Amino acid sequence: MTVRVRQVHLLNVERCQPEPAELWDAVTEQQLTDWENEWVPELLKAIERLEREGIESRHWPQSSHWNWRKKVEALRGMLASPGFSIVCDGLTQGMMIVDTVKKRCRIDNQKGKPLVYVEFVENAPWNRRELCDSPRYRGVGSILMRAAIELSVESEFGGRIGLHSLSQAHDFYAYLWHDGPWRRF
């Protein structure tokens, strides 16, 4: 499999400066190894901390049960389900799997038209404000959403994307679409 890698930048929160990163148009064994060896232990530590602090489990990360290896293996070789990942400082910072066939637009003026549907998107635990006091990087989710839009344009879907977000992510998507960088789309 040939993986296309594009240069992007994430905001290094500690230094308050952009840092070079890579956007991969795949989720490879490297990302799955990072998920198993780095993400899962960090997520478990964060959940243990939330439990010690008396935070109700309904406020814990809703994606904590996701198994990225199983997701990727179930979709391996399916052209309609490409993946994307962001690597910075030698470590996977975010992953996304999309679908280009199953879903169609539902809003009236676009009803039935094709779109890129975001099936799964996740940020590394150390980049999530709800899991750590000072995230390492910002911009991961925005870059992954932009990759979905670009895939939609390349696929001649007119830049249309869709997703059903986890309730904990509603504020992020509301910012992107209404107040943030994607409001013009």
Buried (B, 14 or more C-beta within 10 A) or exposed (E): EEEEEEEBBBBBBEEEEEBEBBBBBBBBEBBBEBBEEBBBEBBEEBBEEBEEEEEEEEEBBEBBEBEBBEBBEEBEEEEEBBBBBBBBEEBBBBBBBBBBEEBBBEEEEBEEEBBBBBBBBBBBBBBBEEBBEEBBBBBBBBBBBBBBBBBBEEBEBEBBBBBEBBEBBEEBBEBBEEEEEBEEE
